[in-house]
Structure formats: structure tokens, C-alpha cells
Amino acid sequence: MIPEPITADAAVRQMQKSLDRGRGLCLLVGTGLTIAATGDPANSWPELIKRGAAACEENGRRDHAWVERVAADVDTEELGDLLAAAEKVTYGLGGRRSGPFYEWLSETVGSLQPKHLKLLDQVKRVASHERVTVLTTNYDSLLSDHLGIRAVTWRAEPPVLEDAYVDHNRRAVIHIHGHWPEPSSVVFGAASYESLRTDPHALVFLQQAFLANTVATVGVGAGLTDPTFRFLLDWAATALGQTRTILYFHVASAVVPTHPNVTPVPLSSHDELVECLGQLKVTPARPARGLDSAAAEEALSTATLQRVRKLAHSDSPAREADRARLFISIYRDEVDRVLDASASSDHLAWAWANRLNATWQALNEP
């Protein structure tokens, strides 16, 4: 069943409810933010492919006829053609680990500077909430520079990626399609998409984010139909039914992905997205707390997590047991970490306990 579109006000209420109940909000940021901040539509993925092809001709690696063939692939707007075109450009520039590829990234996405700050400012304000995670498919540094936090890519070691997600004091903009200073992380063509799609740590992290949070797009165009997100959406449809949908903000003229886990939120203009984010009431992150505080002691009550683990290992056909099995399959290591550290001073165990308890409650909401 495909969700019906909802109003922007209804979407804001869902986002606020998620924050108020402690579940969390994940902002999934795409190239629309880069275009809005720079005022340059050439910063979209298709246009970047064409610019890469032109760079191959300029450095003498390919001729003009080859550039025209790449452009023709891009102009079909078919995902397979786009991926093939991007792959040609990648190898035309010497491969992702080459100097020319890095130099091209540096000269294009690496040199971007914002001219319009309204949307960036609202993302920064919302991201100050301790339960907001910022994921981006963008290669540039506009978000991390404006938010004043580090950038982490999908290739980071699992503890680094998880800590950036769960601990606000170690927060980061998480680049799920790579970041230009680390060219080997950049997901550009078919081969790099396959590397991401088959990376077990990256996929588990993305599944955790989809399960735990309300997810809302900021400037995402066709990105939800790329291979990585198609895989995740199909997983969500199978595992979660319609208990989780992505709030897909879009202008009325945009093509909207049709999927059981995508709820369209039509907007009259891009400026309305700035207004929507501005309506969210944001409580700034609280200072770091040790496990000796009353709040941490309450959060680290292990009874719920022990019960969930027991349910997951039972043979019960009940819906709650199915949810427990799903929960443990994704959060097994984190649950073990909390239960093993319940009498320790591990601040991250406290952070994970809070997130796990809120996620379990959200997963079982009617």
C-alpha cells in the first residue's frame, strides 16, 4: 500500500513528536541543499558526471565523441545509464584512488562556498538537538563546515560511525556516499555503489538509522531510487511494514519515488522547507553526563533490554517477539554492550541505553 501524501504541517507534527518522545530524527540531506546554498544547479549528480566527462577531454584522456556519448547516457535520466556514465568518468579520470580524480573532486565539490544560508542555518539549528542525526549523500563539505562539526564517511571503522550517530558529543555529518577529501569513499559510479551496497558495516548502520528514527529528506531528488536506498527501502518494507516511512519533502513538480515506505510531502516551493524546519521546537543538547547521575541510572535500567533479548530467542509467533527478533538482529552488539556495562562508567553505554530503549518503544507503537 502506497502512503497518501500528507501536508507539510502534518509532517512537522510527526517530526516534533519523534523528537519529544526521544525516538530521534534523521535528516537525509541531498544535493538540493548544495544547489540551494550555492545557487548553482550544476552541482547535481547528473551535471557533475557531465563536468567530469569534460575534464577527461580537457586533460587529454578522452576525445569529444566520448564526452558526447557520456552526456547522452546522462540525458536519458535512467539510473542504469547514469551509473554507467559515472563509471566511465571515474575510469576516465584514472580511478577513485588516482591523483586526477582527487584533483577533479577538489576543483569541483571541494571548492564550493555557500552564498545563501537560510536552509543551512535551519539544518544547523535542528541538528543542535541531541537526538538529531545528519546523513548526507553529498560529497562536499558545506554541511560540516557550516555546522562546525567533523565529517565521517561510510568507510569509517564501525565504532567511529556508531559513536558519531549515538553520542552527541562526538557527532558528525555522516557522508553515506563519501566525502571528497577521501576519494576512495566517493560513491559515484556502478562499482562504488556496489561496494557500498555490499559493505556489511555500512548497511547495518543505515538499518539502525532507519529503524530508530523518523527520517525526513532535505533536498533529496532522485536519490531515494539509487541502488543503496532501493535496497534499504525494500528491507524496510519487508521488516517494518509501514511502521516506518521516510517523509519525502518535494516541490509539487518533482518526480516522487513510489514505495510503501515513502510518504510524499508536497511543498509549494523550496523556501517552504526552510519554514517547516523553522517550526520545529529544538532543545539544545544537554551536557555530557556520567552514569552516576539519576537520569543515567534510570536510562541504564536493563530490565527492558533483557526482556527483549529473551523474547528474541524464544519461539513465540507473537508480533512482539517478531519485533524483538528484528531489534536484536540489528542491535545485538549494542544491547550486549549496554548489559555488560550496566555497572560501569561507560558514557557511550548510557547513550546507547537511551537510544535503544526509545527505539524499542517506537518500534512497538501502534
Secondary structure, DSSP 8 states (H G I E B T S, - for coil): -------HHHHHHHHHHHHHTT--EEEEE-HHHHHHHH--GGGSHHHHHHHHHHHHHHTTSS-HHHHHHHHHHHHT--HHHHHHHHHHHHHHTT-TTSHHHHHHHHHTGGG---S--HHHHHHHHHHTBTTEEEEE---SSHHHHHHT-EEEETTS-HHHHHHHHH-GGG-EEEETT--TTSGGG---SHHHHHHHHT-HHHHHHHHHHHHHSEEEEES-SGGGGSHHHHHHHHHHHHHHTTS--EEEEEETTS-----TTEEEEEESSHHHHHHHHHHS---B------TTSHHHHHHT--HHHHHHHHHHTS---SHHHHHHHHHHHHHHHHHHHHHHTTTS--HHHHHHHHHHHHHHHHHT--
